[in-house]
């Protein structure tokens, strides 16, 4: 098995599976539908394209920096006489590590190439949320849980140094969620598997996932002040 790793970070990102009407919520971490939409855009697929190969990817998320929940207001004009306010929620200053596992490394290489040279603009949940770089971290020859646990912490160096000083050089323990395979125990279910993105009849299915709340992650930076 091989795993493609993505770094999803931006000033704002928003991950709603079925956002409708005046209130547009966001989940606390990237959804599978949002990440598949990102991949489909990179590949240049239309909204009514077949997504079965992307849905089959084993999906996992590590929350490196949770971010803060922010609310924005938009005035929407329905016609010349009717307008209303919508409330939209975002995650500010969040950082996530996303893993996509597949036995087909050639397909992962195709995805990596597409993410580095996308056919359509990429965004993190909404068009107003372009990602910061680097987006694609490359392919690891590891299974999904191992790749998510082994990757160094993605927060900025100064925050890692602050963490080290405040926590006596202990490594952080981060939350990881991973798709459950058939027959595996699941902790929860979520309706974020995109059957189709066709705007005429968008459809989503359910998936189960398990939660690892205390995965110890290596701090990747070196603090030279520790030697003094």
C-alpha positions as a Python dict, from the first residue, in 0.01 Angstrom:
ca = {
    (1, 'X'): (0, 0, 0),
    (2, 'X'): (104, 360, -66),
    (3, 'X'): (-39, 684, 71),
    (4, 'X'): (-56, 1027, -89),
    (5, 'X'): (-30, 1306, 170),
    (6, 'X'): (-185, 1652, 139),
    (7, 'X'): (-136, 1958, 355),
    (8, 'X'): (-462, 2153, 375),
    (9, 'X'): (-392, 2496, 518),
    (10, 'X'): (-526, 2843, 440),
    (11, 'X'): (-641, 3161, 612),
    (12, 'X'): (-994, 3022, 576),
    (13, 'X'): (-1141, 2684, 484),
    (14, 'X'): (-1492, 2544, 512),
    (15, 'X'): (-1608, 2183, 496),
    (16, 'X'): (-1982, 2131, 465),
    (17, 'X'): (-2123, 1813, 316),
    (18, 'X'): (-2475, 1937, 237),
    (19, 'X'): (-2485, 2314, 287),
    (20, 'X'): (-2826, 2454, 204),
    (21, 'X'): (-3048, 2755, 271),
    (22, 'X'): (-2940, 3054, 484),
    (23, 'X'): (-2697, 2886, 727),
    (24, 'X'): (-2384, 2720, 585),
    (25, 'X'): (-2204, 2520, 853),
    (26, 'X'): (-1856, 2367, 846),
    (27, 'X'): (-1723, 2048, 997),
    (28, 'X'): (-1417, 2070, 1223),
    (29, 'X'): (-1202, 1886, 968),
    (30, 'X'): (-1198, 1820, 593),
    (31, 'X'): (-1475, 1600, 459),
    (32, 'X'): (-1422, 1318, 212),
    (33, 'X'): (-1658, 1491, -32),
    (34, 'X'): (-1456, 1813, -12),
    (35, 'X'): (-1124, 1639, -72),
    (36, 'X'): (-1266, 1433, -359),
    (37, 'X'): (-1397, 1757, -509),
    (38, 'X'): (-1044, 1899, -482),
    (39, 'X'): (-900, 1594, -659),
    (40, 'X'): (-1167, 1598, -929),
    (41, 'X'): (-1096, 1965, -1000),
    (42, 'X'): (-723, 1895, -1025),
    (43, 'X'): (-792, 1613, -1269),
    (44, 'X'): (-1018, 1836, -1479),
    (45, 'X'): (-1332, 1627, -1430),
    (46, 'X'): (-1676, 1774, -1490),
    (47, 'X'): (-1934, 1781, -1212),
    (48, 'X'): (-2127, 1489, -1357),
    (49, 'X'): (-1816, 1269, -1404),
    (50, 'X'): (-1779, 923, -1251),
    (51, 'X'): (-1618, 942, -906),
    (52, 'X'): (-1593, 572, -821),
    (53, 'X'): (-1211, 557, -838),
    (54, 'X'): (-1179, 856, -604),
    (55, 'X'): (-1443, 727, -363),
    (56, 'X'): (-1249, 400, -335),
    (57, 'X'): (-946, 577, -187),
    (58, 'X'): (-892, 501, 183),
    (59, 'X'): (-925, 843, 347),
    (60, 'X'): (-783, 982, 671),
    (61, 'X'): (-731, 1320, 839),
    (62, 'X'): (-491, 1439, 1109),
    (63, 'X'): (-572, 1767, 1282),
    (64, 'X'): (-240, 1947, 1325),
    (65, 'X'): (-391, 2286, 1410),
    (66, 'X'): (-761, 2306, 1485),
    (67, 'X'): (-811, 2670, 1398),
    (68, 'X'): (-1088, 2902, 1514),
    (69, 'X'): (-1451, 2904, 1403),
    (70, 'X'): (-1544, 3227, 1222),
    (71, 'X'): (-1880, 3351, 1097),
    (72, 'X'): (-1940, 3567, 791),
    (73, 'X'): (-2258, 3734, 666),
    (74, 'X'): (-2364, 3759, 302),
    (75, 'X'): (-2656, 3954, 162),
    (76, 'X'): (-2826, 3753, -112),
    (77, 'X'): (-3068, 3920, -350),
    (78, 'X'): (-3334, 3681, -478),
    (79, 'X'): (-3496, 3935, -709),
    (80, 'X'): (-3547, 4311, -733),
    (81, 'X'): (-3767, 4316, -421),
    (82, 'X'): (-3651, 4023, -205),
    (83, 'X'): (-3315, 3986, -33),
    (84, 'X'): (-3198, 3795, 276),
    (85, 'X'): (-2891, 3742, 490),
    (86, 'X'): (-2697, 3415, 488),
    (87, 'X'): (-2455, 3307, 762),
    (88, 'X'): (-2146, 3115, 654),
    (89, 'X'): (-1898, 2949, 887),
    (90, 'X'): (-1525, 2899, 829),
    (91, 'X'): (-1222, 2756, 1004),
    (92, 'X'): (-955, 3022, 1042),
    (93, 'X'): (-583, 2936, 1054),
    (94, 'X'): (-638, 2559, 1056),
    (95, 'X'): (-388, 2299, 931),
    (96, 'X'): (-475, 1941, 838),
    (97, 'X'): (-278, 1646, 709),
    (98, 'X'): (-489, 1433, 473),
    (99, 'X'): (-393, 1085, 361),
    (100, 'X'): (-525, 894, 58),
    (101, 'X'): (-427, 528, 46),
    (102, 'X'): (-448, 298, -256),
    (103, 'X'): (-289, -28, -377),
    (104, 'X'): (-256, 142, -717),
    (105, 'X'): (54, 361, -686),
    (106, 'X'): (25, 463, -1052),
    (107, 'X'): (-311, 625, -974),
    (108, 'X'): (-161, 809, -675),
    (109, 'X'): (117, 938, -901),
    (110, 'X'): (-148, 1063, -1142),
    (111, 'X'): (-321, 1245, -857),
    (112, 'X'): (9, 1395, -739),
    (113, 'X'): (84, 1525, -1088),
    (114, 'X'): (-267, 1671, -1119),
    (115, 'X'): (-245, 1848, -782),
    (116, 'X'): (85, 2005, -882),
    (117, 'X'): (-59, 2107, -1221),
    (118, 'X'): (-435, 2140, -1168),
    (119, 'X'): (-679, 2167, -1457),
    (120, 'X'): (-921, 2384, -1256),
    (121, 'X'): (-861, 2621, -963),
    (122, 'X'): (-836, 2443, -628),
    (123, 'X'): (-1004, 2551, -307),
    (124, 'X'): (-1065, 2417, 43),
    (125, 'X'): (-1439, 2365, 60),
    (126, 'X'): (-1546, 2695, -96),
    (127, 'X'): (-1421, 2901, -390),
    (128, 'X'): (-1323, 3182, -154),
    (129, 'X'): (-1074, 2951, 22),
    (130, 'X'): (-767, 2887, -195),
    (131, 'X'): (-501, 2667, -31),
    (132, 'X'): (-155, 2780, 71),
    (133, 'X'): (153, 2593, -50),
    (134, 'X'): (276, 2327, -28),
    (135, 'X'): (-50, 2145, -95),
    (136, 'X'): (85, 1806, -204),
    (137, 'X'): (350, 1650, 23),
    (138, 'X'): (413, 1343, -194),
    (139, 'X'): (367, 968, -172),
    (140, 'X'): (478, 756, 122),
    (141, 'X'): (530, 381, 86),
    (142, 'X'): (328, 317, 401),
    (143, 'X'): (-28, 227, 490),
    (144, 'X'): (-263, 512, 583),
    (145, 'X'): (-247, 497, 966),
    (146, 'X'): (133, 470, 964),
    (147, 'X'): (175, 755, 716),
    (148, 'X'): (-47, 985, 924),
    (149, 'X'): (135, 898, 1247),
    (150, 'X'): (489, 921, 1104),
    (151, 'X'): (466, 1255, 924),
    (152, 'X'): (625, 1539, 1126),
    (153, 'X'): (400, 1803, 1278),
    (154, 'X'): (295, 2063, 1019),
    (155, 'X'): (249, 2372, 1234),
    (156, 'X'): (496, 2664, 1189),
    (157, 'X'): (838, 2632, 1350),
    (158, 'X'): (777, 2907, 1605),
    (159, 'X'): (470, 2725, 1736),
    (160, 'X'): (662, 2401, 1760),
    (161, 'X'): (932, 2578, 1960),
    (162, 'X'): (671, 2729, 2190),
    (163, 'X'): (512, 2388, 2238),
    (164, 'X'): (848, 2231, 2321),
    (165, 'X'): (924, 2493, 2585),
    (166, 'X'): (581, 2474, 2745),
    (167, 'X'): (556, 2093, 2745),
    (168, 'X'): (908, 1989, 2846),
    (169, 'X'): (1001, 1859, 2499),
    (170, 'X'): (707, 1617, 2484),
    (171, 'X'): (565, 1540, 2141),
    (172, 'X'): (207, 1655, 2072),
    (173, 'X'): (-78, 1405, 2065),
    (174, 'X'): (-312, 1473, 1776),
    (175, 'X'): (-653, 1354, 1662),
    (176, 'X'): (-664, 1123, 1358),
    (177, 'X'): (-979, 999, 1185),
    (178, 'X'): (-966, 714, 933),
    (179, 'X'): (-1226, 548, 711),
    (180, 'X'): (-1334, 212, 847),
    (181, 'X'): (-1319, -82, 610),
    (182, 'X'): (-1596, -344, 592),
    (183, 'X'): (-1604, -546, 913),
    (184, 'X'): (-1400, -294, 1115),
    (185, 'X'): (-1533, -125, 1427),
    (186, 'X'): (-1642, 236, 1369),
    (187, 'X'): (-1678, 522, 1613),
    (188, 'X'): (-1921, 731, 1405),
    (189, 'X'): (-2076, 773, 1061),
    (190, 'X'): (-2085, 1079, 837),
    (191, 'X'): (-2275, 1161, 521),
    (192, 'X'): (-1993, 1294, 305),
    (193, 'X'): (-1931, 1039, 30),
    (194, 'X'): (-2013, 1213, -300),
    (195, 'X'): (-2213, 992, -530),
    (196, 'X'): (-2237, 1280, -780),
    (197, 'X'): (-2155, 1652, -781),
    (198, 'X'): (-2406, 1717, -1061),
    (199, 'X'): (-2578, 2042, -948),
    (200, 'X'): (-2910, 1913, -1079),
    (201, 'X'): (-2919, 1631, -824),
    (202, 'X'): (-2624, 1621, -585),
    (203, 'X'): (-2613, 1297, -389),
    (204, 'X'): (-2409, 1190, -86),
    (205, 'X'): (-2369, 857, 87),
    (206, 'X'): (-2254, 753, 435),
    (207, 'X'): (-1919, 625, 556),
    (208, 'X'): (-1796, 502, 890),
    (209, 'X'): (-1477, 624, 1053),
    (210, 'X'): (-1266, 552, 1359),
    (211, 'X'): (-1096, 809, 1581),
    (212, 'X'): (-744, 805, 1725),
    (213, 'X'): (-735, 1090, 1976),
    (214, 'X'): (-387, 1055, 2120),
    (215, 'X'): (-154, 975, 1830),
    (216, 'X'): (194, 1094, 1930),
    (217, 'X'): (352, 1300, 1651),
    (218, 'X'): (719, 1384, 1612),
    (219, 'X'): (821, 1748, 1640),
    (220, 'X'): (1030, 1812, 1331),
    (221, 'X'): (1212, 2134, 1419),
    (222, 'X'): (1529, 2188, 1620),
    (223, 'X'): (1547, 2465, 1879),
    (224, 'X'): (1907, 2589, 1893),
    (225, 'X'): (1837, 2777, 2216),
    (226, 'X'): (1806, 2444, 2397),
    (227, 'X'): (2183, 2396, 2363),
    (228, 'X'): (2254, 2715, 2563),
}
